[in-house]
Every structure is written in structure tokens, then in C-alpha cells.
Amino acid sequence: MKPSTQQARLDALQETYRQWLALKPALYQAKDTLSHAMQLMQQLERSYSSAEFAELMNADSQGTLDTRTPGEYSVLGEDTIWNELAEKDELLWSILKLCIAHLDKSSAHEPSA
């Protein structure tokens, strides 16, 4: 390889490293964000399965609660929490598969997003 080609390759590798360094803090932040999101989903799931939630549903069916929530579904709406729990699981599986694909050094396939 000619010195000019070597320098170009070195510069390209250095730029790739620079980009990695710039993105790394976002990955740590994403981990913290994911952890917080899972805590919130655990709270919603516990509430969804509780006697208190059944009482709230009953009160809502009697019209004693104001469930208007501009711009979002009410947690008492049909399948609101259920759908979010299912979507959370799909997202977590997607993230897990991406991580495994990158950690499995013996894998010859490209990770899917």
C-alpha cells in the first residue's frame, strides 16, 4: 500500500473512531432512559393488574371520572396500557436482537435494525 493510501486509510479510521466517541455518551444516556422507561412500565403493569384499577374502571363506567386527556389516550381507555405493554416487549426484543447480533462474534450475519 502506498504511503498516500495508508494515510487516507488512517484518516478514515480516525474519523470512524471520532464518530464512535461522539455517539458513546448517547448510548450511556439511552441505557439510563431505557431503565427509567422500564420502571414506568412496571408501575403501569402493576396498576393495571390491581384491584384499584378495577375500581377506577368501574367509576369510569359510571361516569364519575374525567378521563379526557388531550393528545393522548386515557389509561382507562380500551387496551391503552395493554397495547403499550405489548409494544414495549416488541421494542425490547428488537433491541436485544440487535445487541446479540453485535456481541455474537461467531455470527456471520449482519444485524437487523
N, C-alpha and C positions, 0 to 999 in steps of 0.2 A: 504494500500500500504506500502510495506517495505521501510525503510529509503534508502536502496541502489537503489530501484526502483524510489523513489521520487527524489533522486539526479540525476539519469540518465535522468529522465523526465525534471528536471530543467535545466540540462546541454543542452539537446536537444532544449528546448525552448529558452535558452540564445543564442545558436548558430543560431537559426532561426532569432532572433532579430538582431544579429550581421550582418547576411546576408542582412536583410532589411536595416539596417543603411548604409551598403556598397553600396547598389543599389539606395538609395534615391537620392543622388546627380545626378545620371544619369537620373532619372525621371524629375528632375527640368531642366536639360540640354535638355532633349527630348522635354519638353514643349517649351523652347526657340527656339529650332531647328524647331519645328512644326510651331510656329508663324512666323518665318523667311521664311520658305518654303511657307506658305500661302500668305505672302506678294509678294514673287516672282511669284507665280501662278496668283495672281491678276494682276500683271503687264503684264504677258503674255496674260491673258484673255482680258484685256483692249486693248492691242496692236492688238491682233487677230481680234477684232471687229472694229478696226479703219479704217478710210479712208487711212491712211498712210500705213497700212499693205496691203491693196488692191493695192496701188501704188507699193509697193515692189514686190508683186506677179506679177504685170504687167511687171515691169522692169526685173524680173527673167525670165518671159516667152519670153522676147525679147533678153535674153542672155547678159544683161549688168551688171549683178551682179555675183560675185564669191561666190557661195553657198557651196563650198567644206568645209567640217568640219570634219577632220579626227577623227574617233572614235565616232561620234555622228551624228544624223540626223540633217539636216538643219531645222531651224524653218519655212522655206518656203516649206519644203517637204510636200507631201500629208499627211494630217492628223496628222502631228507631234504634234502640240500644242493641237489639238482636243483630240488625244489619251491620252496625259498627263493629260488633264483636267478630262477626264473620269476616268483614273487610280487614280488620286488624290481623286475624290469623293468616289470611291470604298474603298480606304485606310482609308479615314476619317470615313466612315460608319463602317468599321471594328473596328477602334479604339473606336468610340462612343459606339458600341455594347459591346465591352469589358469593357469599363468604366461603362456603365449602369448595366451590369451583376454584377459588383463588388460593385456598390453603392446601388443597389436594395436589401436591407436586407431581404425583404419578398420573394425574389426569391429562389426557392428550386433547381434550375438547376445550373449546373456548367457552367462557362463562356466558350465560344468557342473562339479560337485564330483567 
